[in-house]
């Protein structure tokens, strides 16, 4: 993290949405969610659940600053989102977004994909970025694939490369769109364990806990992992609360998603 940007205060919201209307990523102007009121404090670990087609990807795109809210107020670290001003770029880069599928440059190697954020945003040469890339490859279990063309990898590994690339700029907040979607059990368990590390400040974070927001359709893999839960249903975001409320929650969809098969994202 840049030395001239102080870390977020543990008691202050890093994400704050008030009366937000979320539009469709593919059809701008079409409303997907309305009246979203949501507050995420530094260090929290959220899972936003919803059935297929409930607007999870649209919500994450808006939260990641790819699309503006159609109405309402969304502030990231106190700044109005989306952040377009060059002067506020450092604030914007405090947030990372992991796309479903990775969204890699398939003609580049895995190591080259990881180096891109450092080259583009920090003007690092390839040799200068090499040490950071090597450390990230080792942490994420990708060293074997470093020189492999990313387009030749299977979906499991491509998604992991997308995660590693999103971590290269050391974001304070990480948004993960459907991270378990399409993964086999071994890879899904790796992701869950790795996100536990991020939440606890392990590995390369050296004690700095990362704020996490992930989406999913199956609550069971997350119910002992995430700390706070929300639900997308009928065009609304319903805040459920801490993990202790899940098992006895009165919302029928919560019970349905708790009964879903593992990996059903």
Buried (B, 14 or more C-beta within 10 A) or exposed (E): BEEEEEEBEEEEBBBBBBEBBBBBBEEEEEBBBBBBEBEBBBBBBBBBBBBEEBBBBBBBBBBBBEBBBBBBEBBBBEBBBBBEEEEBEBBBBBBBBBBBBBBBBEEBBBBBBBBBBBBEBBEBEEEEBBEBBBEBBEBBEBEEBBEBBBEEBEBBBBBBBBBBBBBBBBBBBBBBBBBBBBBEEEBBBBBBEBBBBBBBBBBBBEEBBBBBBBBBBBBBBBBEBBBBBBBBBEBBBBBBEEBEBBEEBEBEBBBEBBEBEEBBB
